[in-house]
Amino acid sequence: MEKELRRENIREIAARVFAKNGFDRTTIRGIAKEGKISAASIYYYFDSKEDLLYQILDETMSTGLTLIEEIEKKNADPETVLAQILQVHTLTAINFDKMKLLVHEQSCLSPDHQDALKTKQKEYLSQLTKVLNVLKKTGKMRNLDTKACAFAFFGMVSWAYRWFDPKGNMSTRELAETFSQIFTKGILVSGDITNPDTF
């Protein structure tokens, strides 16, 4: 337990430094300096800088997938499952350091590590698409491509780190609810845009 806490502490420090400086411009020594720990202690838990980045991203995605599995086990109603999955993903994405790394730094990983993360990303997509398919089949969702909808949601949430200020007027919970409302109900009070060709 103590070792895992130390490992987690190093991951948090490294995520902050990687996000601030970029993977290529970050050194193990720089991470050690930021965290006021020795470089040797980092190498005790991680084989390399690349391994450290991979473990940060893998842990982030694994945690999200575990939470989604727990949601599905506890709820039979697909609308409830959808709402909670959207909230979990949004709150996970609001760890801006890690989300920035997921969006921009995966290409710095080895091919094997990239493939492992792509597999988990496909799991994320599959979980959300599966719920959308159930809603569509039961007539609770419009006749839209569920895969395209899932990608649209992930894209909307993944870029929040570019503009959202956690210290601003909106809380992270409110942001999660806003994203959920936009995704499930849209932004219009009533009716649809009936003539999109006018744009």
C-alpha positions in Angstrom: 0.0 0.0 0.0 2.8 2.4 0.9 4.6 1.7 -2.3 1.5 2.3 -4.4 1.0 5.6 -2.6 4.5 6.6 -3.5 4.1 5.5 -7.0 0.8 7.5 -7.3 2.6 10.6 -5.9 5.3 10.3 -8.5 2.7 9.9 -11.3 0.9 13.0 -10.1 4.1 15.1 -10.0 5.2 13.8 -13.4 1.8 14.5 -15.0 2.0 18.1 -13.9 5.6 18.5 -15.2 4.9 16.6 -18.5 1.8 18.8 -19.1 3.6 22.0 -18.3 6.8 21.3 -20.3 5.9 18.6 -22.8 7.3 15.1 -22.7 10.3 15.7 -24.9 11.5 18.7 -22.8 11.0 16.9 -19.5 13.7 15.0 -17.7 13.6 12.6 -14.8 15.8 15.0 -13.0 13.3 17.8 -13.6 10.5 15.7 -12.3 12.6 14.9 -9.2 13.3 18.5 -8.6 9.7 19.5 -8.9 8.6 16.9 -6.4 11.6 17.4 -4.1 12.5 13.7 -4.4 15.5 11.9 -5.8 15.8 10.7 -9.4 16.8 7.3 -8.0 13.4 7.0 -6.2 11.7 7.5 -9.5 13.7 4.9 -11.3 12.9 2.5 -8.4 9.3 2.6 -9.4 9.5 3.3 -13.2 11.8 1.8 -15.8 12.1 5.0 -17.8 10.6 8.4 -18.6 8.5 6.7 -21.3 7.3 4.0 -18.9 6.3 6.7 -16.4 4.2 8.5 -19.1 2.6 5.3 -20.1 1.7 4.4 -16.5 0.1 7.8 -16.0 -2.1 7.4 -19.1 -2.9 3.7 -18.5 -3.9 4.4 -14.9 -6.2 7.2 -15.9 -8.0 5.2 -18.5 -8.2 2.1 -16.3 -9.8 4.0 -13.5 -12.4 5.4 -15.8 -13.2 2.0 -17.3 -13.5 0.5 -13.8 -16.0 3.2 -12.8 -18.0 2.6 -15.9 -18.2 -1.1 -15.2 -19.4 -0.3 -11.6 -22.1 1.9 -13.1 -23.4 -0.8 -15.4 -23.5 -3.3 -12.6 -25.6 -1.1 -10.3 -28.1 0.2 -12.9 -30.5 -1.5 -15.2 -31.9 1.7 -16.7 -29.9 2.7 -19.8 -30.8 6.4 -19.4 -29.3 6.4 -15.8 -26.3 4.5 -17.1 -25.7 7.0 -19.9 -26.0 10.0 -17.5 -23.5 8.5 -15.1 -21.1 7.5 -17.8 -21.1 11.0 -19.2 -20.5 12.4 -15.7 -17.7 10.0 -15.0 -15.9 10.8 -18.2 -16.3 14.5 -17.8 -15.0 14.5 -14.2 -12.1 12.3 -15.3 -11.3 14.7 -18.2 -11.2 17.6 -15.8 -7.9 16.3 -14.6 -6.4 18.7 -17.1 -2.8 17.6 -16.9 -3.6 14.0 -17.6 -6.2 14.9 -20.3 -3.6 17.1 -22.1 -1.2 14.2 -22.1 -3.8 11.8 -23.4 -4.6 14.2 -26.3 -1.1 15.3 -27.2 1.6 12.9 -25.9 0.5 9.4 -26.8 2.7 9.5 -29.9 5.8 9.7 -27.6 5.1 6.2 -26.4 6.5 3.0 -27.7 4.3 1.2 -30.3 3.3 -1.5 -27.8 2.2 1.1 -25.3 0.3 3.0 -27.9 -1.5 -0.2 -28.9 -2.4 -0.9 -25.3 -3.9 2.5 -24.8 -5.8 2.3 -28.2 -7.3 -0.9 -26.9 -8.6 0.8 -23.8 -9.9 3.8 -25.9 -11.8 1.3 -28.0 -13.3 -0.1 -24.8 -14.4 3.4 -23.8 -16.0 3.9 -27.2 -17.6 0.5 -27.0 -19.1 1.1 -23.6 -20.8 4.3 -24.6 -21.9 3.1 -28.0 -23.4 0.0 -26.4 -25.6 2.2 -24.1 -26.6 4.4 -27.0 -27.6 1.4 -29.1 -29.9 0.2 -26.4 -31.5 3.7 -26.2 -31.9 3.8 -30.0 -33.3 0.3 -30.1 -36.0 1.1 -27.5 -37.0 4.4 -29.2 -35.5 6.7 -26.6 -32.9 8.1 -29.0 -33.1 9.7 -32.4 -32.1 7.8 -35.5 -28.4 8.9 -35.3 -25.2 7.0 -35.8 -24.3 5.9 -32.3 -20.6 5.7 -33.0 -20.5 9.2 -34.4 -22.4 10.4 -31.3 -19.9 8.7 -29.0 -16.9 10.3 -30.8 -18.7 13.7 -30.7 -19.1 13.5 -26.9 -15.5 12.4 -26.3 -14.2 15.2 -28.5 -16.3 17.8 -26.7 -15.1 16.7 -23.3 -11.5 16.0 -24.1 -10.8 19.6 -25.2 -12.3 21.2 -22.1 -8.8 21.6 -20.7 -8.2 24.3 -23.3 -10.7 26.7 -21.9 -12.3 25.6 -18.7 -11.1 27.3 -15.5 -11.8 25.2 -12.4 -11.4 28.4 -10.3 -14.0 30.3 -12.3 -17.7 30.7 -11.8 -18.6 27.2 -13.0 -17.8 24.2 -10.8 -16.6 20.9 -12.3 -19.8 19.3 -11.3 -21.7 22.0 -13.2 -19.6 21.5 -16.2 -20.3 17.8 -16.2 -24.0 18.5 -16.0 -23.8 21.1 -18.8 -22.0 18.6 -21.1 -24.6 15.9 -20.2 -27.5 18.3 -21.0 -25.9 19.4 -24.3 -25.3 15.8 -25.3 -28.6 14.3 -24.3 -31.1 17.2 -24.8 -29.3 19.8 -27.0 -29.3 23.5 -26.4 -32.7 24.6 -28.0 -35.6 25.1 -25.6 -38.0 23.6 -28.1 -38.2 22.5 -31.7 -35.4 21.8 -34.2 -33.5 23.8 -36.7 -35.7 22.9 -39.7 -33.7 24.3 -42.6 -30.0 23.8 -42.0 -29.3 24.5 -45.7 -29.7 28.2 -45.0 -26.3 28.2 -43.3 
